[in-house]
């Protein structure tokens, strides 16, 4: 059972690393080529939602950043 959890965890980590890379690539392409796919605009909207939520949004953003740095 432990081996199965390790396999699933490794798979999820690989997929999340791939998605992080794709987001970074999308940001670079968006900056260089006028945001063709809308990645930069979507990130701006997401950050705007955190800002509109006030302290709760700031707290949620801090939790996400701390969780990301932990991994």
C-alpha positions as a printed NumPy array, in Angstrom:
array([[  0.   ,   0.   ,   0.   ],
       [  2.853,   2.37 ,   0.838],
       [  4.389,   1.709,  -2.576],
       [  1.097,   2.68 ,  -4.26 ],
       [  0.98 ,   5.997,  -2.391],
       [  4.595,   6.699,  -3.325],
       [  3.799,   5.99 ,  -6.979],
       [  0.755,   8.269,  -6.97 ],
       [  2.667,  11.01 ,  -5.137],
       [  5.52 ,  10.817,  -7.641],
       [  3.037,  11.024, -10.528],
       [  1.267,  14.061,  -9.046],
       [  4.61 ,  15.792,  -8.435],
       [  5.647,  15.138, -12.056],
       [  2.368,  16.5  , -13.4  ],
       [  2.532,  19.594, -11.198],
       [  6.139,  20.241, -12.293],
       [  5.018,  19.971, -15.915],
       [  2.135,  22.384, -15.334],
       [  4.427,  24.875, -13.58 ],
       [  6.739,  24.742, -16.568],
       [  3.859,  25.3  , -18.968],
       [  2.619,  28.285, -16.96 ],
       [  6.112,  29.791, -16.978],
       [  6.359,  29.192, -20.716],
       [  2.941,  30.8  , -21.173],
       [  4.049,  33.851, -19.208],
       [  7.236,  34.232, -21.249],
       [  5.36 ,  33.769, -24.534],
       [  2.696,  36.226, -23.349],
       [  5.301,  38.846, -22.547],
       [  7.234,  38.373, -25.769],
       [  4.337,  37.931, -28.197],
       [  1.532,  40.177, -26.899],
       [ -0.226,  37.609, -24.644],
       [ -1.713,  35.527, -27.473],
       [ -3.144,  32.869, -25.131],
       [ -4.25 ,  35.275, -22.382],
       [ -2.04 ,  33.791, -19.655],
       [ -0.732,  37.115, -18.359],
       [ -4.243,  38.601, -18.325],
       [ -5.604,  35.591, -16.433],
       [ -2.869,  35.857, -13.805],
       [ -3.621,  39.567, -13.464],
       [ -7.321,  38.822, -12.95 ],
       [ -6.487,  36.183, -10.344],
       [ -4.263,  38.582,  -8.414],
       [ -7.022,  41.205,  -8.673],
       [ -9.468,  38.799,  -7.046],
       [ -7.076,  38.254,  -4.161],
       [ -6.745,  42.027,  -3.811],
       [-10.508,  42.587,  -3.91 ],
       [-11.033,  40.087,  -1.088],
       [ -9.094,  42.286,   1.342],
       [ -7.508,  40.624,   4.348],
       [ -9.052,  37.227,   3.566],
       [ -7.504,  37.327,   0.098],
       [ -4.133,  38.309,   1.51 ],
       [ -4.326,  35.5  ,   4.04 ],
       [ -5.279,  32.974,   1.343],
       [ -2.414,  34.147,  -0.854],
       [  0.023,  33.84 ,   2.048],
       [ -1.158,  30.292,   2.774],
       [ -0.67 ,  29.326,  -0.873],
       [  2.826,  30.838,  -0.973],
       [  3.869,  29.154,   2.283],
       [  2.481,  25.815,   1.059],
       [  4.325,  26.18 ,  -2.257],
       [  7.621,  27.063,  -0.531],
       [  7.252,  24.076,   1.773],
       [  7.215,  21.715,  -1.218]])
